[in-house]
Amino acid sequence: FPSAALGWLISEEPWMQPYKQTISKLKIRSSYGLVGNDDIQGRRFAYITTLGTNDGYSWGASGNGGHHTVGNVSHIGRWEGNQGVPDLTWETSAKLDIGLELGLWHCFNLQADYFFERRSNIFMQRNTIPGSAGFINAPYANYGIVDNQGVDLSLDFNKQFNEDWFLSLKGTFTYAHNTIIEKDEAPSVIGTYRSFTGQSVSTLYGLTALGLFTEDDFVDVATGELKPGIPVQSYGKVRPGDIRYKDMNKDKVINDEDKGPIGGTETPEIIFGLGASVRWKNWDLSAFFQGAASTYRVIGSDIFLPGSGSGILGNIHSNYTDSWSVDNQRQDVFYPRFSYGTNENNRQASTWWKKDMSFVRLKTLEFGYSFKSLRVFFSGN
């Protein structure tokens, strides 16, 4: 796994000395190298074929016919488990980094990096092996490519203005986005709404919500009969206020075949922080803010939906007024129509329950006063 790095500290060149008071540091650098990973999840000795167990066989008279109960003998059988991978190798990551370090006026420092990584030979279980191949379990292989790229920024400012005033600022920002380049998907799936190729790792999955059903969508609200042209709902009868989904494959039926990647991951693509510290004479104040962005999650399930599980699960007292009802038929409510017991239609993972988890918080705060040999301060986390 070779690697190489090259840097040039431009600010130390003789022809840069006249600008030293302004440009206190200027450096450009780059690195490229390969890294190996042999931590294969779930298969410690994946090059060896394993044995598994099946239901086995039995012989002798049994009581199944209602006459004999003597001599029934059974034994567990053995068959091939996971196929060994004779050409097993490690995952390989090719990493590139291009960086800039800039210092100005001996108080301002910027560090910026662009990085790119291609991870190949990812060890995974194949998904497109036909059953006629005869494998009990689908074989594993070094198959899969993922690209990851982004930027990493760090900014520092430290300045003693005079005997009384001092100011320090520090900010960090990281953005990273990965893309699945190669995944073992059927050729008929790649390029469609169901494909994970081209998406990020662990992209959220579910239905696409169009809003809530209204009374105008029904021929008969009491029976749940929908008007002609509206796709058939396979998750049970629906009523006004239930979630309406998009027919992705245009087959006039809403079912699991309409599910696919809906964008976003729980892992944040953006992480940032900002810290500040100011001192005036003997007084000082410091704070640090931290946050994340471009992070999403599909909430839901019986535990979450109010009234589900025959009324014994779900916190109906939480935000229950922000829900659809006959008296509140808004489309922008948080909850769809409440129901007694599990509502299969509304509990499906979908864009309706896809929520932005971005946040920024004040993580630490400190205020103090310094004597000659004593400092009194208040600190909060």
N, C-alpha and C positions, 0 to 999 in steps of 0.2 A: 504494500500500500504506500506508494511513493507520494511525496508532497514537496512543494516548493513555495517559497515566499520571497518577495522582493519589496523593499521600501526605499524611499528617497526623502531625506530630511532637507528639503529645499532651503529652509530658513538658515541653515548653517553654511550655505555656499557663500564664498567671498562677495559675490556681486549682490547678495541680499543684505549685507551688513548695514548699508545706509537706511534700510527700512525696518531695522530691528526694533525700534521703539513702537512702531505701528504694528508690524506683523511679527509678533514674538515667537510664533511657531507656525510652520507650514510643512506638512508631511503628507505624501501620498504613498499608498502601499497596496499590495495585492497578494493573494495566496490562492493556491489551487492544490488539491490533493484528494486521495482516495482513503476511505475509512471502511473497515469491514465489521460486520455484525454477525456473530454465530449464535446469538441467543434466540433459538428457534422455539417459539411458544408451542407447548403441547406435545412436542415430539423430541424427546431427549436424544434418542438414537434413530433418527429418521431414515438412515441408510439401511436399517435392518427391517425386514418384513416381520410383522407381529402375528400372533394367533389370537383369535377371539372365540367367544362361545356362542352357541345357538341353542335352540330349544331342545336339541338332542333327539332321542328316540325312546320308545318304550315297547315292551313285549309282554306277553302273558295275558291271562284273562283279567278283565277289569269289570267294574260295576256299571259301565256306561250303558250296557244293554239291559240292565235290571235283573240279571241272572247270576253272574259270577263276580266274586270279589277276592279271588285267590290268585297269587302269583304275579301281580302287577309289578313290573320292574321298569324303571326309567333311568336314563343316564344322559348327562349333558354332553353335547357334541362339540367338536372343535372345527373351526374353519379359518380361512385367511382373514386377518384383521386389516391393518394398514399396510399397504404395499410399500416395500423398501424403495428408497430413491438412490440408485447406485451412483449417480453423478451429482449428489447433493453438494452444494457449496454455500458460502456465506452471502448474505446481502452485501451489496457494495454501494456506498454513497460517494458520489463525486461532488466535491464542495468547492465553490468559488466565492471569494470575498474581495471586494474593492472598497478601500477606505480612504478617508480624508481626515486629517487632524489640523485644525486651524486655531491659532491663538492670536488675539488682538489686544494691544495696549496692556499686556501683562495682567489682564483681569478677566478676559473673555476667552473661553475655550469651547470649541465645537468639535465633536467627533461624530462622523457620519460613515455608515457602512451599508453597502448593498451586498446581499448574499443570495446565492443560488445553489440549490442542491438537487441532484437527481439520484434518487434511490432506486436501484434496479436489482434484479434477481430476488425479489421479495418472495419469501417462502409462504405458500398458501395452498389450500386444498382446491383442486380443480372443480369447476362447476358445470362444465360443458362436455363431460365424458359420457357417451351414450351407455345405456344399460346393457346393450349387447356386447360391450367390451368385457363383461364378466366380473368386474370388480365388486366385492362385497361393500367396500367403502371407496369413495372416489379418491384417487391417488393424490398425493401432494407433489409439488414441483416448485422450483425457483422460477416463478412466473409473476410478473407484476412490476410496474414502474410508476413512481410518484415523483412529481416535481414540487419543490418548495422554494419560494423566493420572497424577498421582502427587504425592508430597510430597518436600520437600528440607529437611533439618534440620541446623543447625549449632549447637554448644554450646561455649562457652568459659568457663573458670573460672581466674582468676589472683588469688592471695592471698599477700601478705607477712604472715605471722602475727606474726613478731617479727624480731629481728636475725639469728636463726639459721635460721629455717624459712621456706621459700617453696615453694608448690605451684602447679602449672599443669596443667590438664586441657583436652583438646580432643576433641570427638567430632563425627563427621559421619555422616549417614544419608540415603540417597536410595532412594526406591522409585518405579518407573515401570512402568506396565502399558499396553500398547497393544491395541486391538481392531479387527479388520477389520470395517467397517460395510458396505462395498460392494465386491464382487469379482465379476469376470465368470465366474460359475458357472452351470451349467444349472439352471433352476428345479426340476427333479426332484432335484437334489443338495442344494440349500439346505435346511437343517433336518435333514439326515440325518447319520449318523456319518461321512460322507465329505466334509462341507462344511467349507471353511476360513472361510466367513463366520461371524463371531462368535468366531473364534480370534485368536491373536496372530500377527503377522508372523513367518514362519520357524518356525512351530510344527512340532515333530517329527512324523514320519509313519511309519506302519508297522502291524503286526498287534498284536492284543491277546493276550498270553500268559496262559494259564490255569494253567500249571504244567508238569510233566513227565509223559509217559505212564508208566503203571505196567503191570505184567504183567496186571492185572485188566482192562485195556482191550483185550486181544487174545484172539481165538479161537485163533490159532496164532502164538506169538512168533517161531518160526523163519522163517516166511514173511512175517511182518508183517501178517497178516490181522486187521483190527480187528473188534470186536463190532458187531452191527447197531445203528444209531442214532448211532454216532460218525461225524462228517462225513468224507467222503473227502478224503485228503490229496493235494494236487496237486504237492507239492515232493519227490516220491520216497517210497519205502518208509520207514516209521518203525519204531522199536524202542523198548522201554522205556528211559526216560532222555532221549528226544528231546522237544523243546518242543511242547506242545499249544496250539493257538490257538483263539480264539473265533470261531464262525461268525456274523459280524456281520449278514449279510443273510439268514440262515436258509435257505440253499439246499442245505444238507447237503454243501457242498464248501468246502474251505479253499483259497483262491487269492488273487490280487492284488485281487479285488473286495472282499475283507474288510479291506483296508488303509484307513487314514484317519488323521486327526490324533490323536495320542496324548498331547497336552498337553506344555507346557514348551518352552523355547527355550534355545539355547546362550548367547544374550545374557543376562547376569544382570539380574533385575528389581530386586535389592537390592544396593547397594554401601555399605559402611560402613567407618569407621575410628575408632580411639581412640588418642590420644596422651597421655602423662603425663610430667611432669618435676618432680622434687623436689630441693631443695637444702637441705642442712643444714651450716651453717658453710661450710667450704671444700670439702665433698664434694657431688657432684651425680650424679644418675642419671636417664636419660630412656629412654623406649621408645615405639615406635609399632606398633600392631596394625592390620592391614588385612584385609578379607575381602569375600566375595561370597556371595549366597544366591539361592534361586529360579532356579537355572541347571542345565540338564540336557543330556545328550548321549547319543545312541545309539551305543554302541561296537560293534565287530564286524568283519565282512569276513574274507576268507581270510587276510589278513595277521595278523589278531588271533587267530583261533580256533586253538588248538593242534592239530597233526596235519593241518591242512587243506593242500590243494595237494600231495597225495601225500606228505605228511610233510616237505616241504622248506620250508614256510612256517609261521609261528606259533611262539611261544616256549612249548613244552610244559613247560619247567622252571619257568615262572612260575605259582605257585599251583596246580600240577597236582593236589595232594591235595584241593583243595576242588572236586571234580567228582563227577558221578554215576557210579557203577559198580555192578556186581552186589553188591559188598560194602559199598557206601555209597549206599543208595537213598533219600537225603534229597531233599526238595523245595526246600530252601533253599540248595542248593549254588550256587556261582558259575558253574561250567561245566556244561552238559548233557553227555550221553554223548559221549565222544570217538569219533572215527571216522577211518579211514584214507582220506585224500582229502577232497574237498569234500563237505560235508553241506548240501545245498540247503535242507533244512527248518530246520536250526539256525542258518544264517547269515542268515536273513531279518531285516530291521530290525523290531524289536518292543519291547514294553514289558519283555521279559526283559532286553534289553540297554540299556534306558533307565536311566542312572545319574545320581545327584545329584552335581553338581560343586561344591556349596557348600564353602567353606573359610574358615578364619581363620588368619592367620600372624603371627608376630612379624617385622616387616619390618626394623626398625632397633633397635639397643640401644647405649647409650653410658654409660660410667661414667668419672667424672673427679675430679681433685683440683686445686684452684687455689691457687697461691702468689700473692704480691703482683703479680708481673709474668710469671708462668708458669703454664700449665695442662697437666697430664699426663692423658691420657685413653685409654681403650680403646673402640673402636667396631667394631660388627659389622653386616653387612647380610645 
